[in-house]
Amino acid sequence: MADTVFFFIGSVSKTFTALLLQDMVERGKMKLDDPVGKYLPKSVKMPVHGDQEISLLDLATHAAGLPTDPNNTSGKDVREQYETYTVENMYQFFV
């Protein structure tokens, strides 16, 4: 990792994520109304918003009711908090 250069791309990633979702929907691999939990390991309990399962469309349009930032980060500053956050941390956040 000593030769790795990190870049914070921030909200730009939202555009690419939405485009990838659109591509998967157009190819019939996913549906916008699919619950997010369909694509997570069975051990991960995705929260609900109101009484509805959170869908891919909810995530893409920021209507899922999830907090802006998880409450289980660690690190001396915001940069380190993002750099050290793992998929496992995300799964634990949903528990």
C-alpha distances in whole Angstrom, upper triangle without the diagonal:
4,5,5,8,10,14,16,19,21,24,24,22,26,27,25,25,29,29,27,30,33,32,32,35,37,36,37,34,34,37,37,39,37,36,32,32,33,30,28,28,32,31,30,32,32,34,37,39,42,44,42,38,36,35,33,35,35,31,31,34,33,36,35,35,32,31,29,26,25,27,24,21,20,18,19,20,20,16,15,17,16,12,13,16,16,19,20,21,22,25,26,27,29,31
4,6,8,11,14,17,20,23,26,25,24,28,29,27,28,32,32,30,33,36,35,35,38,40,39,40,37,38,40,40,42,40,39,35,36,37,33,32,32,36,34,33,36,35,37,40,42,45,47,45,42,39,39,36,38,38,34,34,37,35,39,37,38,34,33,31,28,28,29,26,23,21,19,20,20,20,17,16,19,18,14,15,19,19,22,24,24,25,28,29,29,32,34
4,7,10,13,17,19,22,25,24,23,27,28,26,27,30,30,29,31,34,33,33,37,38,37,39,36,37,39,39,41,40,39,35,36,37,33,32,33,36,35,34,37,36,38,41,42,46,47,45,42,39,38,35,37,38,34,33,36,35,38,37,38,35,34,31,29,29,30,28,25,24,21,22,22,22,18,17,20,19,15,17,20,21,23,25,25,27,29,30,31,33,35
4,6,10,13,15,18,21,20,19,23,24,22,23,27,26,25,28,30,30,30,33,35,34,36,33,33,36,35,38,36,35,32,33,33,30,29,30,33,32,31,34,33,35,38,38,42,44,41,38,35,35,32,34,34,30,30,32,31,35,34,35,31,30,28,25,26,27,25,22,21,19,20,20,19,15,15,18,16,12,14,17,18,20,22,22,23,26,27,28,30,32
4,7,10,13,16,19,18,17,21,22,20,22,25,25,24,27,29,29,29,33,34,34,35,33,33,35,34,37,36,35,31,33,34,30,29,31,34,33,32,34,33,34,37,37,41,43,41,38,34,34,31,32,33,29,28,30,29,33,32,33,30,29,26,24,25,27,25,22,21,19,20,18,17,14,14,17,15,12,15,17,18,21,23,23,23,26,28,28,30,33
4,7,9,12,15,15,14,18,19,18,19,22,23,22,25,27,27,28,30,32,32,34,31,31,33,31,34,33,32,28,30,31,28,27,28,32,31,29,31,30,31,34,34,37,39,37,34,31,31,28,29,29,25,25,27,26,29,29,30,26,25,22,20,21,23,22,18,18,16,17,15,14,10,11,14,11,9,12,14,16,18,21,20,20,24,25,24,27,29
4,6,9,12,12,12,15,16,15,17,20,20,20,23,25,25,26,29,30,31,32,30,29,31,30,32,32,31,28,29,31,27,27,29,32,32,29,31,29,30,32,32,36,38,36,33,30,29,26,27,27,24,23,25,24,27,27,28,25,24,20,19,21,23,22,19,19,17,18,16,14,10,12,14,11,10,14,15,17,19,22,21,21,24,25,24,27,30
4,6,9,9,10,13,15,14,15,18,19,20,22,24,24,25,28,29,30,32,29,28,30,28,30,30,29,25,28,29,26,26,28,31,30,27,29,27,28,30,29,33,35,33,31,27,27,24,25,24,21,20,22,20,24,24,24,22,20,17,16,18,20,20,17,17,16,17,14,11,9,11,12,9,9,13,14,16,18,21,19,19,22,24,22,24,27
4,6,6,6,10,11,11,12,15,16,17,19,20,21,23,25,26,27,29,27,26,27,25,28,27,27,24,26,28,25,25,27,31,30,27,28,26,27,29,28,31,34,31,29,25,25,22,22,22,19,17,19,18,22,22,23,21,20,16,16,18,21,21,19,20,19,20,17,14,12,15,15,12,12,16,16,17,18,22,20,19,23,24,23,24,28
4,6,6,8,10,11,12,14,16,17,18,20,22,23,24,26,27,29,27,25,26,24,26,26,25,22,25,26,24,24,26,29,29,26,26,24,24,26,25,28,31,29,27,23,23,20,20,20,16,15,16,15,19,19,20,18,16,13,13,15,18,19,17,19,18,19,16,12,11,14,14,11,12,16,15,17,18,21,19,17,21,23,20,22,25
4,5,5,7,9,10,11,13,15,16,17,19,21,22,24,25,26,25,23,23,21,23,24,23,21,24,25,23,23,26,29,29,26,26,23,23,24,23,26,29,26,25,21,20,18,17,17,14,12,13,12,16,17,18,16,16,12,13,16,19,21,19,21,21,22,19,15,15,18,17,13,16,18,17,19,19,22,20,18,22,23,21,22,26
4,5,6,7,9,10,11,13,15,16,17,19,21,22,23,25,24,22,23,21,24,24,24,22,25,26,23,24,27,30,30,27,28,25,26,26,25,29,31,28,26,23,21,18,18,18,15,13,15,15,18,19,21,19,19,16,17,19,23,23,22,24,23,25,21,18,17,19,19,15,17,20,19,20,20,23,22,20,23,26,24,24,28
4,5,5,6,9,10,11,12,14,15,16,18,20,21,23,21,20,21,19,21,21,21,18,21,22,20,20,23,26,27,24,25,22,23,24,24,27,29,26,24,20,19,16,16,17,13,12,14,14,17,18,19,18,18,15,15,17,21,21,20,22,22,24,21,17,16,18,18,14,15,18,16,17,17,20,20,17,20,23,21,22,25
4,6,5,6,9,10,10,12,14,15,16,18,20,21,20,18,18,16,18,19,19,16,20,21,18,19,23,26,26,23,23,20,21,22,21,24,26,23,21,17,16,13,13,13,10,8,10,10,14,15,17,15,16,13,15,17,21,22,20,23,24,26,23,19,18,21,19,16,18,20,18,18,17,21,20,17,20,22,20,20,24
4,5,5,6,9,10,11,12,14,15,16,18,20,19,18,18,16,19,20,20,18,22,22,20,22,25,28,29,26,26,23,24,24,23,26,28,25,23,20,18,14,14,15,12,9,11,12,16,17,19,19,19,17,18,21,24,25,24,27,27,29,26,22,21,24,22,19,20,23,21,21,20,24,24,21,23,26,24,24,28
4,5,5,6,9,10,10,12,14,15,17,18,17,16,17,16,19,19,20,18,21,21,19,20,23,27,28,25,26,23,24,25,25,28,29,26,24,20,18,15,15,16,14,11,13,15,18,19,21,20,21,19,20,21,25,25,24,27,27,29,26,23,21,23,22,19,19,22,20,20,19,23,23,20,22,25,24,24,27
4,5,5,6,9,10,11,12,14,15,17,15,14,15,13,16,16,17,14,17,18,15,17,20,23,24,21,22,19,21,21,21,25,26,23,20,17,15,11,12,13,10,8,11,12,15,16,18,17,18,17,18,19,23,23,22,25,26,28,26,22,21,23,21,18,19,21,18,18,16,20,20,17,19,22,21,20,24
4,5,5,6,9,10,10,12,14,15,14,13,13,11,14,15,16,14,18,18,16,18,22,24,26,23,23,20,21,21,20,24,25,21,19,16,13,10,9,11,9,6,9,11,14,15,18,17,19,17,19,21,25,25,25,28,29,31,28,25,24,26,24,21,22,24,22,21,19,23,23,19,21,24,23,22,25
4,5,5,6,9,10,10,12,14,14,13,14,12,16,17,18,17,20,20,18,20,24,26,28,25,26,23,24,24,24,27,28,25,22,19,16,13,12,15,13,10,12,15,17,18,21,21,23,21,22,24,28,28,28,30,31,33,31,27,26,28,26,23,24,26,24,23,21,25,25,22,24,27,26,25,29
4,5,5,6,9,10,11,12,11,11,12,12,16,15,17,15,18,17,15,17,21,23,25,23,24,21,23,24,24,27,28,24,22,18,16,12,13,15,13,11,14,16,18,19,22,21,23,21,22,23,27,27,27,29,30,33,30,27,26,27,26,22,23,25,22,21,19,23,23,20,22,25,24,23,27
4,5,5,6,9,10,11,9,8,9,8,12,12,13,12,15,14,13,15,19,21,23,21,22,19,21,21,21,24,24,21,18,15,12,8,9,12,10,8,12,14,16,16,19,19,21,20,22,23,26,27,26,30,31,33,31,28,27,28,26,23,24,25,23,21,19,22,23,20,20,24,23,22,25
4,5,5,6,9,10,10,9,9,9,12,13,16,15,18,17,16,19,22,25,27,24,25,22,23,23,23,25,26,22,20,17,14,10,10,14,13,10,12,15,17,18,21,21,24,23,24,26,29,30,30,33,34,37,34,30,30,31,30,26,27,29,26,25,23,26,27,23,24,28,26,25,28
4,5,5,6,9,9,9,11,11,15,15,17,17,20,18,16,19,23,25,27,25,26,24,26,26,26,29,29,25,23,20,17,13,13,17,16,13,16,19,20,21,24,24,26,25,27,28,31,32,31,34,35,38,35,32,31,32,31,27,28,29,27,26,23,26,28,25,25,29,28,27,30
4,6,5,6,5,6,8,10,13,12,15,14,17,15,13,16,19,22,24,22,23,21,23,23,24,27,27,23,20,18,14,11,13,16,15,13,16,19,20,20,23,23,26,25,26,27,30,30,30,33,35,37,35,32,31,32,30,27,27,29,26,24,21,24,26,23,23,27,26,25,28
4,5,5,6,5,5,7,10,10,13,14,17,14,14,17,21,22,25,23,24,21,23,22,23,25,25,21,19,17,13,10,11,14,14,12,15,18,19,19,23,23,26,25,27,28,31,32,32,35,37,39,37,34,33,34,32,29,30,31,28,26,24,26,28,24,24,28,27,25,28
4,5,8,8,9,10,13,14,17,18,20,18,17,21,24,26,29,27,27,25,27,26,26,29,28,24,22,20,17,14,14,18,18,15,17,21,22,22,26,26,29,28,30,31,35,35,35,38,39,42,40,36,35,37,35,31,32,34,31,29,27,30,31,28,28,31,31,29,32
4,6,8,10,12,15,15,18,18,20,17,16,20,23,25,28,26,27,25,27,27,28,30,30,26,23,22,18,15,16,20,19,17,20,23,24,24,28,28,31,30,31,32,35,35,35,38,40,42,40,37,36,37,35,32,32,33,31,29,26,29,31,28,27,31,31,29,32
4,6,7,10,12,12,15,16,18,15,15,18,21,23,26,25,25,23,25,25,26,28,27,23,21,20,16,14,15,18,18,17,20,22,23,23,26,27,30,30,31,31,35,35,35,38,40,43,41,38,37,38,36,32,33,34,31,29,26,28,30,27,26,30,30,28,30
4,7,10,12,11,13,14,15,12,11,15,18,19,22,21,22,20,23,23,24,27,26,22,19,18,15,12,14,18,17,16,19,21,22,21,25,25,28,28,29,28,32,32,32,35,37,40,38,35,34,35,33,29,30,31,28,25,22,25,27,24,23,27,27,25,27
4,7,9,7,10,10,12,10,10,13,16,18,21,19,20,18,20,20,21,23,22,19,16,14,11,9,11,14,14,13,16,18,18,18,21,21,24,25,26,26,29,29,30,33,35,38,36,33,33,33,31,28,29,29,26,24,21,23,25,22,21,25,24,22,25
4,5,5,9,10,13,11,11,15,18,19,22,20,20,17,19,18,19,21,20,16,14,13,9,8,9,12,13,12,14,17,16,16,20,20,24,24,26,26,29,30,31,34,36,39,37,34,34,35,32,29,31,31,28,26,23,25,26,23,22,26,25,22,25
4,6,8,10,13,12,12,15,19,20,23,20,19,16,18,16,16,18,18,14,12,11,7,5,5,8,10,9,11,13,13,13,17,18,21,21,23,24,27,28,29,33,35,37,35,32,32,33,30,27,29,30,27,25,22,25,25,22,21,25,23,21,24
4,6,9,11,11,12,15,18,19,21,19,18,15,16,14,14,16,15,11,10,9,5,6,6,8,10,11,12,14,13,12,16,17,21,22,24,24,27,28,30,33,36,38,36,33,33,34,31,29,31,31,28,26,23,25,25,22,21,24,23,20,23
4,6,8,7,9,12,15,15,18,16,15,13,14,13,14,17,15,12,9,8,5,6,8,10,11,12,14,15,14,13,16,17,21,22,23,23,26,27,28,32,34,37,35,32,32,33,30,28,29,29,26,24,21,22,23,20,19,22,21,18,20
4,5,6,8,10,13,13,15,13,12,9,11,10,11,14,13,9,6,6,4,6,9,9,10,12,14,14,13,11,14,14,18,20,21,20,23,24,25,29,32,35,33,30,31,31,28,26,28,27,24,22,19,20,20,17,16,19,18,15,17
4,5,6,7,10,11,13,11,10,7,10,10,12,15,15,11,8,6,5,6,9,9,8,11,13,13,13,10,13,13,16,17,18,17,20,21,22,25,28,31,30,27,27,27,24,22,24,24,20,18,15,16,17,13,12,16,15,12,15
4,5,5,8,8,10,8,7,6,9,10,13,16,15,12,8,8,8,9,13,12,12,15,17,16,16,13,15,14,17,19,19,18,20,20,22,25,28,32,31,28,28,28,25,23,25,24,20,18,14,15,16,13,11,14,14,11,13
4,6,8,8,12,10,11,10,13,13,16,18,17,14,10,10,9,10,13,14,14,16,18,18,18,15,18,17,21,22,23,21,24,24,25,28,31,35,34,31,31,30,28,26,27,26,23,20,16,17,19,16,14,17,18,15,16
4,7,9,11,10,11,10,14,15,17,20,20,17,13,12,11,10,14,14,13,15,18,18,18,16,19,17,20,21,21,20,23,22,23,26,29,32,31,28,28,28,25,23,24,23,20,17,13,15,17,14,12,16,16,14,16
4,6,8,6,9,8,12,14,17,20,19,17,13,12,12,12,16,16,14,16,19,19,19,16,18,16,19,20,19,18,20,19,20,23,26,30,29,26,26,26,23,21,22,21,17,15,11,12,14,11,9,12,13,11,13
4,5,6,9,10,14,16,19,22,21,19,16,15,16,16,19,19,18,20,23,22,22,19,21,19,21,23,22,19,21,20,21,24,27,30,30,28,28,27,24,22,23,21,18,15,11,11,14,12,9,12,14,12,13
4,5,7,10,13,15,19,21,20,18,15,15,16,17,21,20,19,22,24,24,23,20,21,20,22,24,23,21,22,21,23,26,29,33,33,30,31,29,26,25,26,24,21,18,14,13,16,14,11,13,15,12,12
4,6,10,13,16,19,22,20,19,16,17,18,19,22,21,20,23,25,24,24,20,21,19,21,23,22,19,20,18,21,23,26,30,30,28,29,27,24,24,24,22,19,16,13,11,13,12,9,10,13,11,9
4,6,9,13,16,19,18,17,13,13,15,16,19,18,17,20,22,20,20,17,18,15,17,19,18,15,17,16,18,21,24,28,28,26,26,25,22,21,22,20,17,14,11,10,11,10,6,8,10,7,7
4,6,9,13,15,14,14,11,11,14,15,18,17,16,19,21,19,18,15,15,14,16,19,18,15,17,16,19,22,25,29,29,26,27,26,23,22,24,22,19,17,14,13,13,11,8,9,10,6,6
4,7,10,13,12,11,8,8,10,12,15,13,12,16,17,15,15,11,12,10,13,16,16,14,16,16,18,22,25,28,28,25,26,26,22,21,23,22,18,17,14,13,13,10,8,10,10,6,8
4,7,10,10,9,7,7,11,13,15,12,12,16,17,14,13,9,9,9,11,15,15,13,15,16,19,22,25,28,27,25,26,26,23,22,24,23,19,19,16,16,15,12,11,12,10,6,8
4,6,6,6,5,6,9,13,14,11,12,16,16,14,12,8,9,9,13,16,17,16,17,19,22,25,29,31,30,27,29,29,26,25,27,26,23,22,19,19,19,16,14,15,14,10,12
4,6,5,6,6,10,13,13,9,11,14,14,12,9,6,6,8,11,14,16,16,18,20,22,26,29,32,30,27,29,30,26,25,28,28,24,24,21,22,21,17,17,18,15,12,14
4,6,8,9,12,16,15,12,15,18,16,15,11,9,9,11,14,17,19,19,20,23,25,29,32,35,33,30,32,33,29,28,32,31,27,27,25,25,24,21,20,21,18,15,17
4,7,9,12,16,16,13,16,19,18,17,14,12,12,14,17,20,22,21,23,25,27,31,34,37,36,33,35,35,31,30,33,33,29,28,26,26,25,22,21,21,19,16,17
4,6,9,12,13,10,13,16,15,15,12,10,11,13,17,19,21,21,23,24,27,31,34,36,35,32,33,34,30,29,32,31,27,27,24,24,24,20,19,21,19,16,17
4,6,10,11,9,11,14,15,14,12,9,11,12,16,18,20,19,21,23,25,29,32,35,33,30,31,32,28,27,29,29,25,24,21,21,21,18,16,18,17,13,15
4,7,8,6,7,11,11,11,9,6,9,9,13,15,17,17,19,21,23,26,29,32,30,27,28,29,25,24,26,26,22,21,18,19,19,16,15,17,15,12,15
4,5,5,7,9,10,11,9,8,11,12,16,17,19,19,22,23,25,28,31,34,32,28,29,30,27,24,27,27,23,22,19,21,21,17,17,19,18,15,18
4,5,5,6,9,10,10,9,13,13,16,17,18,19,22,23,24,27,30,32,30,27,27,28,25,23,25,25,22,21,18,20,20,16,17,20,18,16,19
4,5,5,6,8,8,9,12,13,16,17,19,20,24,25,26,29,31,34,32,28,28,30,27,24,27,28,24,23,21,23,23,19,20,23,21,18,22
4,6,5,6,5,5,8,10,13,14,16,17,21,22,23,27,29,32,30,26,27,28,25,23,26,26,23,22,20,22,21,18,18,20,18,16,19
4,6,5,6,6,9,9,12,12,14,15,18,20,20,24,26,29,26,23,23,25,22,19,22,23,19,19,17,19,18,15,16,18,16,14,18
4,6,8,9,12,12,14,14,16,17,21,22,23,26,28,30,27,24,24,26,23,20,23,24,21,21,19,21,21,17,19,21,19,18,21
4,5,8,11,12,14,13,16,18,22,24,24,27,29,31,28,25,25,27,25,22,25,26,23,23,21,24,23,19,21,23,21,19,23
4,6,7,8,10,10,13,15,18,20,21,24,26,28,25,22,23,25,22,20,23,24,21,21,20,22,20,17,19,21,18,17,20
4,6,8,11,11,15,16,19,22,23,26,28,30,28,24,26,27,24,22,26,26,23,23,22,23,22,18,19,21,18,16,20
4,5,9,11,13,14,17,19,20,24,27,29,27,23,25,26,23,21,24,24,21,21,19,20,19,15,16,18,15,13,16
4,7,9,12,12,15,17,19,23,25,27,25,22,24,25,22,21,24,24,21,21,20,21,19,16,17,17,14,13,15
4,7,8,9,11,14,15,19,22,24,22,19,21,22,18,17,21,20,17,18,16,17,15,12,13,14,11,10,13
4,5,7,9,12,13,17,19,21,19,16,18,19,16,15,19,19,16,17,17,18,15,12,14,14,11,11,14
4,7,10,12,13,16,18,19,17,14,16,17,14,13,17,17,15,16,17,18,15,13,16,16,12,13,17
4,7,9,9,12,14,16,14,11,13,14,11,10,14,14,11,14,14,15,12,10,14,14,10,12,15
4,6,7,10,13,16,14,12,14,14,10,10,14,13,10,12,12,12,9,8,11,10,7,9,12
4,6,9,12,14,14,12,15,14,11,12,15,14,11,13,14,14,10,10,12,10,7,10,12
4,7,10,13,13,12,14,13,9,11,13,11,9,11,12,11,7,8,11,8,6,10,11
4,7,10,10,9,11,9,5,8,10,8,6,9,12,11,8,9,12,11,9,13,15
4,7,8,9,10,8,5,9,10,7,8,11,14,13,10,12,15,13,13,16,17
4,6,7,8,5,5,8,9,7,9,13,16,16,13,15,18,17,16,20,21
4,7,8,6,7,11,11,11,13,16,20,20,17,19,22,20,19,23,24
4,5,5,6,9,10,11,12,16,19,20,17,18,22,21,19,23,24
4,6,5,6,9,10,11,14,17,19,15,16,20,19,17,20,23
4,5,5,6,9,10,14,17,18,16,17,20,20,19,22,24
4,5,5,6,8,12,15,16,14,16,19,19,18,21,23
4,6,6,6,10,13,14,11,12,16,15,14,17,19
4,6,5,9,11,13,11,11,15,15,14,17,20
4,6,8,12,14,12,13,16,17,16,19,22
4,6,10,11,9,11,14,14,14,18,19
4,7,8,6,8,11,11,11,14,16
4,5,5,7,9,10,11,13,15
4,5,5,6,9,10,11,13
4,5,5,6,9,10,11
4,5,5,6,9,10
4,5,5,7,9
4,5,5,7
4,5,5
4,6
4
